[in-house]
Amino acid sequence: MFKIIPMMLIAIGVYIGVQYDDEIIDLFGQNTIDQIEEAVEDSKDNILDKLKDINE
């Protein structure tokens, strides 16, 4: 009985995460993958700017 309760809670959490993925993203902001992509692009731009400054 005590082993079934944690499994049920995990199953319910996964179900909610899959079914309401879009609503959760809208509630808490951007998707983390989008944030990572933006951070990588920003860092590339910063590195290119620093290299241009060094070459001048």
C-alpha positions, 0 to 999 in steps of 0.5 A, spaced: 500 500 500 505 504 501 509 503 495 503 504 491 501 511 493 508 514 491 507 511 484 500 514 484 503 521 485 508 520 480 503 518 475 499 524 476 504 529 476 506 526 469 499 526 467 498 533 469 505 535 466 503 532 459 496 534 459 497 541 461 504 543 458 502 549 454 498 552 460 504 551 465 509 554 460 504 560 459 503 561 467 511 561 468 513 564 462 518 562 456 520 555 455 527 553 458 529 551 451 527 558 448 531 561 454 537 557 453 537 558 445 537 566 447 542 565 452 547 562 447 545 567 441 547 573 446 553 570 448 555 569 441 554 576 440 558 578 446 564 574 444 563 577 437 563 584 439 569 583 444 573 580 438 572 586 434 574 590 439 580 586 440 582 587 433 581 594 433 
